[in-house]
Amino acid sequence: VLVYPSRYGNGTMLPGQLKGNRFTLVVRTGEERNIPEITERLNQPFWNFFGPQRFGSRVLSHKLGQAILQGDANRCLRLFFTEVGVHDLPYYRDIRKELGRVYGDWTAMDKICESLPHTFSFEREVLAQLKINPQKTRMALGAIRDQVKFWVHAYGSWLMNETLSDLLQRGGTPPTTIPLPFSSNGPADIYRARMERDGTLNYRDAFAQY
């Protein structure tokens, strides 16, 4: 990976400051190929799905984002603490199950999480707020607002993947562009039915609470 500095500055890069990425792909073949044909194929549209990394290590981020945009902070909180990830090791599965067993006893949950302070750092930040204000679940999630924003974007990525999957199943050429799910003018028509199904059409007001 080569990084070329464009300018010097103070501090770290913040979200929104990255202008974009540019990649150079090297295609190697074991035998002689028709280079113009390969180049033409590479220039054709392709189905550009979001990969699993977008949905978090537990493949759960989109569900958390959906709960946020449904205005259901309590459901989001329970999923966040107790839902077992599809790739979780047995040890972590047991911890999640134990958190579910004592769910609502924020002090007991924090005691469980403190054995792995790095792994459960976000959980502990939320629990610290819940121990002060036990009923204010939305405020507690606000302690990790960057993560909440990530969850919301993950739900948007899930919507885009579902939409692309539907278009692929119906056949045809991939669209050159596809709109983002969330805008200040409301959802694009291509997502409206899915968001109505998920109860997330009121996403602007729901996210504004964080």
C-alpha positions in Angstrom: 0.0 0.0 0.0 1.4 3.4 -1.0 0.3 6.5 0.7 1.0 9.9 -0.9 0.5 12.9 1.5 -1.3 15.7 -0.1 -0.7 18.1 2.8 0.3 18.2 6.4 -2.0 19.1 9.3 -2.6 18.7 13.0 -4.6 15.9 14.7 -6.1 12.8 13.2 -8.4 12.3 10.2 -12.0 12.7 11.0 -15.1 11.1 9.3 -15.9 12.9 6.1 -12.4 14.2 5.5 -11.4 11.3 3.2 -12.0 12.2 -0.4 -12.0 8.7 -1.7 -9.9 5.7 -2.6 -8.2 4.8 -5.9 -7.0 1.3 -6.7 -4.7 -0.2 -9.3 -5.6 -3.8 -10.1 -3.1 -6.2 -11.6 -4.7 -9.1 -13.4 -2.3 -12.1 -14.0 -3.2 -15.0 -16.2 -1.5 -18.4 -16.7 -1.7 -18.2 -20.5 -2.0 -15.6 -23.2 -5.4 -13.8 -23.2 -7.3 -11.4 -25.4 -6.4 -8.2 -23.5 -9.0 -5.9 -25.2 -11.7 -8.4 -24.3 -10.6 -8.6 -20.7 -10.4 -4.8 -20.5 -13.9 -4.5 -22.0 -15.3 -6.9 -19.4 -13.6 -5.1 -16.5 -15.3 -1.9 -17.7 -18.7 -3.4 -17.5 -21.0 -2.7 -14.5 -21.0 -5.3 -11.8 -23.0 -6.1 -8.7 -21.2 -4.2 -6.0 -22.6 -5.6 -2.7 -21.5 -4.5 0.8 -19.3 -7.2 2.3 -19.7 -8.8 5.8 -17.3 -6.3 7.4 -20.0 -3.7 7.1 -22.3 -5.6 9.5 -19.8 -6.0 12.4 -18.1 -8.9 13.9 -21.4 -10.4 15.1 -23.1 -9.7 11.8 -25.6 -7.7 13.9 -25.0 -4.0 13.2 -27.9 -3.7 10.7 -30.3 -5.1 13.2 -29.2 -2.6 15.8 -29.5 0.2 13.2 -33.0 -1.0 12.3 -34.1 -0.9 16.0 -32.7 2.6 16.3 -34.6 3.9 13.3 -37.7 2.2 14.6 -37.4 4.3 17.7 -37.0 1.2 19.8 -34.0 1.9 22.0 -34.9 -0.9 24.5 -34.9 -3.5 21.8 -31.6 -2.2 20.4 -30.1 -2.3 23.9 -31.1 -5.9 24.6 -29.8 -7.0 21.2 -26.6 -5.2 21.8 -25.9 -6.9 25.1 -27.4 -10.4 24.6 -27.5 -11.4 20.9 -25.0 -14.1 20.1 -23.0 -13.5 16.9 -23.0 -16.1 14.2 -19.2 -16.5 14.4 -18.8 -16.1 18.2 -16.5 -18.5 20.0 -18.3 -20.6 22.7 -16.7 -18.5 25.4 -18.2 -15.3 24.1 -21.6 -17.1 23.5 -21.6 -18.1 27.2 -20.9 -14.5 28.2 -23.8 -13.2 26.1 -26.1 -15.8 27.6 -25.0 -14.8 31.1 -25.7 -11.1 30.2 -29.2 -12.2 29.1 -29.8 -14.0 32.3 -29.1 -10.9 34.5 -30.4 -8.4 31.9 -31.7 -5.2 33.6 -29.3 -5.6 36.6 -26.8 -3.1 35.1 -24.3 -3.5 38.0 -24.2 -7.3 37.6 -23.8 -7.0 33.8 -20.9 -4.6 34.3 -19.3 -7.1 36.6 -19.5 -9.8 33.9 -18.1 -7.4 31.3 -15.2 -6.2 33.4 -13.3 -9.4 32.9 -12.7 -8.4 29.3 -12.5 -4.6 29.4 -11.2 -4.2 25.8 -13.6 -6.6 24.1 -16.6 -5.2 26.0 -15.5 -1.5 26.1 -18.6 -0.2 24.4 -20.9 -2.3 26.6 -19.2 -0.9 29.7 -19.6 2.7 28.4 -23.3 2.2 28.1 -23.5 0.4 31.4 -21.8 3.2 33.1 -24.6 5.5 32.0 -27.3 3.0 32.9 -26.0 2.6 36.4 -26.5 6.4 36.9 -29.8 6.6 35.0 -31.3 3.1 34.9 -34.4 4.0 32.8 -32.8 6.3 30.3 -31.8 3.7 27.7 -31.7 6.2 24.8 -29.3 8.5 26.7 -27.1 5.5 27.5 -26.8 4.6 23.9 -25.8 8.2 23.2 -22.6 7.5 25.1 -21.4 5.5 22.0 -23.0 7.7 19.4 -20.3 6.9 16.8 -21.3 3.2 17.1 -25.0 4.1 16.8 -24.2 6.0 13.6 -22.3 3.0 12.3 -25.3 0.7 13.0 -27.6 3.0 11.2 -25.3 3.0 8.1 -25.1 -0.8 8.4 -28.9 -0.9 8.1 -28.7 1.3 5.1 -26.1 -1.1 3.5 -28.4 -4.0 4.3 -31.2 -2.2 2.4 -29.0 -1.7 -0.6 -27.9 -5.3 -0.6 -31.5 -6.5 -0.5 -32.4 -4.1 -3.3 -29.4 -5.3 -5.5 -30.3 -9.0 -4.7 -33.9 -8.4 -5.9 -32.7 -6.7 -9.1 -30.2 -9.5 -9.7 -32.9 -12.2 -9.3 -35.1 -10.4 -11.8 -32.2 -10.4 -14.3 -30.9 -7.6 -16.4 -27.9 -5.3 -16.2 -26.6 -3.9 -12.9 -27.6 -0.2 -12.4 -24.8 2.3 -13.0 -25.8 4.1 -9.8 -28.1 3.4 -6.9 -29.3 6.1 -4.5 -28.4 6.1 -0.8 -31.2 5.0 1.5 -31.2 8.0 3.8 -31.5 11.6 2.6 -33.0 14.9 4.0 -35.8 14.6 1.5 -37.0 11.2 2.7 -36.3 7.7 1.4 -35.9 7.0 -2.3 -38.7 5.2 -3.9 -36.6 2.1 -4.5 -36.3 1.5 -0.7 -39.7 2.8 0.4 -41.5 -0.6 0.5 -38.8 -2.3 2.4 -38.5 0.6 4.9 -42.3 0.5 5.4 -42.0 -3.2 6.1 -39.3 -2.5 8.6 -41.0 0.4 10.3 -38.1 2.8 9.5 -39.7 5.4 7.3 -39.5 7.9 10.1 -35.7 7.6 10.3 -34.9 11.3 10.4 -36.8 11.9 13.6 -35.7 8.6 15.2 -32.0 9.3 14.7 -32.2 12.9 15.7 -32.9 11.7 19.2 -29.2 10.6 19.4 
